[in-house]
Amino acid sequence: MSLFQSLVQSTDPITVVAVGLTLCAVVATLLRRKVKPAVELTVRALLARLLPHLPAPVRRLARRCRDRIEPDTARSVLVTAAAAGIAWTAADTLGLVGPVTAAISATLSVQMSSHASVREGAQRLIGTLAGIAVAVAVWGVFGIDQWGIALIAGCGLALGRLLRLGDSSATVPLTSLGILVGGTAVTEAFVWQRVGATVLGIVVGVIVSPLVSGMTPVERARWKLSHLSTEIAALLGRLGAGVREGYDREQAAEWLARSRELDEDLEDAVAAVDESARHARWSLTTPVARVTPLDETLRALEHGVHQVNSVARSMFDAAATPGSPGVPEQIGQVLATAADAFTAHAALVADRRADAGHDTERLHELLDGLREERHRTLRKVRTEIDDTGVLVLTGSIITDIDRMAGSLARSAPALTVGVREPGPSIPAVSEVLPAVRLIWEKALSR
């Protein structure tokens, strides 16, 4: 240990910090890609063997902890704590004034992805520079009294809004007021060390952010979309079973409430797809073409959420309104088939090979079966039921199911409305290498 300490002390601090951060980046990459999957499999295998032999109270406690503690939250706490410690150590090694600034910057920079961390960190760095400028200007002109403090806070917040820093707008007045804690004079060395500590914290946050979610932005978007499709399938399955077996107003109200809660899952999917699109525009490893199908899937599922909400509303009105026509039980099989289609779609979205067009036959078979079941149901209802209200209600639900099938098959004309054009982006390595290889081959042939 003494040899290691003497080696570190004799080495340039910048080199020590650079090597340390590089090792942190390598470890973070290995943890996310290699160690995390292996640990998850090992933990699952151990739990599968140990849980049956544990006492019932322990099993209930473990189940309660698993239900209340989200994995993302637990990882975020651990990663943020590690980032703060690493940033403080690096700043202290470099001899920066106030290494706690680096720890604060790292804590605030830890996000769900490296791209989000860079974006938030850049806004915070701009806010820090603006805050220093406001503090220096007000300090030099008005001095430090109650009016100067009020002016620093007001002008700092207004400048943050003008710079469109979003949630980081508060960084400007906070930095300005924080400088007053640092001393009675703002020297050039103090300013640059404050900026350096902020940048150092941002770098640490960018390095460790991929460990928070354990997934890349594209993988997270796929997971969110797959989860949304699975939830739609589960609700359609319950609606179909309710129609076949009979349901009351209380059940219909529960289904309608659940259909409205799907909007929250949809918002999470929208945020994940938007994040993956922003990530692809600046990523050297993720081409924009890989994200475009995710946006198409999002629009299809968005329509699916609206349609299943319409079906749940129709079923609720049929149960809650006196004298309303009832939903014929023949519709139940159509809803069950639609649920199977969304389940297959969820598996397709979760599959990384979906971009290459694999594993789509199962979905197309189910969609063909859904159309056939729809035709059979319509003929059966028209033959067996002679009630105009029931026929109108059946037609409304069948129309919603047709639109679901069209959205999953990507054949619905409504999906082409409001398509976002991809903005300017940096070509990914996978897009650049073929062009470089072609130029090299042409040069060799000449």
N, C-alpha and C positions, 0 to 999 in steps of 0.2 A: 504494500500500500504506500509506503514512504517513497519507493522508487517511482510509483505512478504519480504521486503528488509532486515530487521534484521535477518529473518530466513535464507535467502540466504547467508548473510555475515557470519553468525555463522556456516554454513555448509562447509564441505571440498569442495574446488573448483572442484576437480576431480569428486566428487559425483554429484555436481550440473551439470557439463557438461555431465556426463554419463546419468543422468536422463533426461536432456534436449534433448540430441540426441535420446534417446529411445522414448520420446514423439514425436519428429520429424518423426521418422520412423513409429510410429503408425498412426500419422496424414497423412503422405504420403500414407500409405497403404489404409486408409479409403477414402482419396480423390480420389485415382485411382479406387478403386473397388466399392465404394458406392456413394460418393458425385458427382463425375464427370458424371456418367450416368444420375443421377437425375437432375443435373444442365443443361446438354445438352437437355434433354427432356423438361424441363421448359422453357429454352431459345427458343427452336424451337416453342413451343406452343405460347409463347408471341409474337414472330416474326410473326407467322401465323395470329394472331389476330390484331396486330398493323400495320403491313406493308400496308394492304389495305386502312387504314384510314390516312396514312401519305401523305404529299404533294409529288408530283412527283419528285421535286429536291432532297428531303431527301431520297426518295427511290433509286434514281440514285446514290447518294453519298454512301449510305449503300451498294449497289450492287458493286460499284467500290472498296470500301474498302474490301469487302469480296473477290473480285477477286484478289486483289493485295497483301493482307496480308494472308500468309499461317498460318493455325492453329499451325503447329509444330513450326514455327518461333516465333509466339507470345508466346506460352508456354515456348519455350527455353529462351526467354528474361526474362520472369517473374521468371522462376525457377532459372536461373543463378544469377539474382539479389538477390533472397532470399537466395541462397546458399552462396554467398559472405558475406551477412550480418550475417548469422548464424555462418559461420566459423570465421569471425572477432570477433564476440561476445564471442564465445567459447574460442578462443585463448587469448583474453583480460582477460576473467575470470580466465584462468589458469596462467596468468601473463607471457606468453611467449614473448620473445623479437621479435618485429616486427610482430604483428598480421596480418599485411597486407599480409605476406607470406601465411598464411592460407587462406585468402580471394582469393589470386591469384590462389593457388592450387585448391580450390573449384571451381572457375570459369572455370579453364581448365579441371577439372574432370567431369563436367556435360556432359553426353553423352545421347544417345537414350535409353540406358538400363543400369542396374546396372553392368552387366557383362562387357560391354564395358568400363564403368567408372572404374572398378577394373583394367582392362587390361591397360588402359591409365594411371591410377594413379600409378600402379606398375612400368611402364616404367619411369614415371616422378620421382618417388622416387629413382630408381636406378640412373637416371641422376643427381638428387640432391646430392646423396652420392658421385658419381664420380666427380661432380663439386667441392664439398668441398675438396676432395682429391687432385685434380689438383691445386686448389687455395693454399692449404697449402704447397704442394710440391714446386710450382714455387715461392711462397712468401718466403719460407725458403731458397731456393738455389740462386735465382737471384734477390730478392727484387722487389720493385715496381717502374718501370720506363716504358718508352715507349716500350722497348724490352720485359719486363715482361708481360705487358698487351697483346702484340701481341702473345706471347708464350702461355698465358692462353687461349686466344680465339682459336688459332689454335689447340693446344693440346686437348682442351676440345671438340671441334667439331670432331676431329679425333677419340677421345676415344668414343664419342657417336655413331659414325659410326661402330667402332669395336664391340661395345656392341649390335649392331643391334636394336637400340631403335626407328628406324623409324623417325616419325615426332618429337618425343621427344628428338632427338639427340641434338637439339639446347638448351635443358635444361642444359646440362653440361657446356658450356661456359657462358650461362646466369647466372647460379648459381655462377660460379666462379667469374664473374665480379660483381655480386650482393653482394657478400660477402665484396668486397672492399668498398661498400657504407655503410656497417654495422659498420665499425669501422676500427681501425688501427691494431688490433690484433684479432686472431682467437683463442678463448679459447674453452675448452672442453664443457663448459656450452652453449656457443654460438652455437656450432655445433649441440648438441643434441636438443636445442630448435628450431633450424632451421629445423631439421629433424622432430621433433614433430609437428611443425606447418604445414609442408607439409603433414604428415600423417593425421592430423586432417582435413585439407582441402579435402583430398581424401575421408575420411569417410563421410563427409558431402555431397560430390558429389555423392557417391554411394547411400546414403539415398534418395536424391531428384531426381536422374536421371529417375526413372520410371515415374515421372510426366511429363517429356518432351514430350514423345510420347503418354502417356496415355494408352499404350498397352504393354503387355509382348512381348519379342522377337518372340515367336511362333505366337501370335496374329498379330503382325506386318507383319510377313512373310506371313501369310494367307491373310491379306489384300492386300499386294503387288501382290501376285499371282492372287488373285481374280480380282484386277484392271487390270492386264495384260491380263487375259482371256477376260474381258469385252471389253478392247480396241481392241483386235483381232476380237471379235464378231462385234463390231461397224464398223470396217473397212470392214469386209466381207459383212455386210449388205449393205454398200454403194456400194461396188463392184457389188453385185448382182443386186441392183436397177439400177445401171448404165448400166449393160448389158441388162436388160429388157427394159429400157426406151431409151437407146442410150446415148452415151457420146462422148466428143471430146477430143482433145489432152490436153487441159488445165486441164480438170477434171482428166484425167489419170495421168498427172504429179503431181497433188495435192495428189492423192491416193498413188502414188509411194513414194512421199516424206513422207507421213504419215506412210507408211509401214517401212521406214527406221528409222523414229523417234521411232518406237516400240523398237529399240535396247536400247534406254535410259530407257524405262520402264523395259526391261529385265535386264539391269544392276542393277536397283534398287531392283528388285526381287532377283537377285543373291546375292547381298549384304545382304538383309534381311534374306534369307535362311541360308547363311554362318554364320551370327550372331546368329541365333537361334541354329545352330548346335554347335557352340562354347559355347553358353550358356548352352545347354543341357549336354555337357560333364562335366561341373562343377556344375551343379544345383542339389540341393537335392529334388526339387519338379517337375522337368521336365525330364522324362525318354527319353533316346536317341531314343527309338522305336517310340515316338510320332513325332519326327522330320524327320525320314526316309521317310514317305509318302510325305512330303513337297519337299524333294529333287527329288523324282520321278515325282511329279507334275511339278517342275521347268524344268526338262529335257523334259517332254512332251510339255510344253509351249514354250520352246526354239526351238524345232522342228516346232511348230506351227508358230512362228514368221518367221522362214526361209521360210516356205511354203507359207504364205500369201504374203511375199515379192516377191516370185517367181510368184505368180498369178498376183500381181499388175504390175510386170515387163512385163509379157506376154501381159497384156491388154494395157500397155503403148506402147510397141513395135508395137502392132497391129494398134494403132491409130497414131503413129508418123512416121512409116516407110511407104513411098509410095509403093503401090502395095502389101502390106502385107495382108494376109487373115484376115477377121474380126472375132471377137468373136461371135459365134452364141448365140442368145438370150435365147436358151434353157438352157444355162449354168447358167443363173441368178437364177433360182429356186434352183439349187444345192448349189450355194454360199449362198443363203438365209437360206437354211436348215443347212448348216455348221455354219452360224452365230448363229442360234438358239441353236445348240449343244454347242458352246463355251459359250453362255449366261448361259445355264444350268450348264455347268462345273464351271463357275464363282460362281454361287450360291452354288454349292456343296463344292467348296474349302473354301468359306467363312463360311460354317456351321461347328461349332466346333465338331459336332457329326460325321463328315465325316470319322474320324479315325475308327469309329465303323462300317462303311459300310452302314450307313443310307442314304436315299434319292438319291440312285444311279439309281433307276428304270427309272426316267425321262430321264436321260442322255443316258442310254442304248436304250431306245425307240427312242430317236432322232437319235442316231447313226445308229440304224437299218433302220430308215426312210431315213437317208442320203445315206446308201448303196443302198436301193431300188430306190431312186430318181436318183442316179448315173447310175444304170442299165437302167432305163427308158430313161434318157437323151441320153445315148450312142446309144440306139436302135433308138431313134427318129432322132438324128443327122445323123446316118448312112443311115437311110431310106430317109430323106428329103434333104440331102445335098450331092452333088457329086463333092466335091472339096477337093483334097488331102491336100492342105495347111490348110483348115479349119479343116479337120479331125485330122491332126497332132497337130494343136493348141489346139483343144478340148481334145485330148488325154493327152497333157502336163498338162492342167489345171485339168483334172480329176485325173491324177496321184498325183498332189499336194493335192487334196482334199482327196484322199484315204489315203495319208500319215497323213493328219490331223486327220482323223477318227481313224487310227491305233494308233496314239499318245494318243488321248483322251481315247481310249479303253484300253491303256497300252498293246496292242498286237503287236506293231511294234518291230521287232528284233533290230532295231537301238537303242532303248532305253536301251538295256543291255550293250552297248559299253561305256566304260569309267565310270562305276559305282564306286563311291567312297566308300571304306570300312570305317565304323565308327571306329574312333580311340578310345584309352582308355578313360574311363569316370568313374565318381563317380556314383554309383547306386543311383537312386532317391528313395525318401521315399516310393513312390507307388510300387517300385520294391523290396524294402527291407522288408516292413511290412509283405507281404504274407509268405516269407521265415521264418521270425522270429515267426510268428503265427504258422507255421507248426512245427517248432522245439519245441515251447512251448507245443503244443498239444501232440507231441510225448513224451516229458518229463513227462507230466501229466499222460499219459496212462501207462507209465512204473511204 
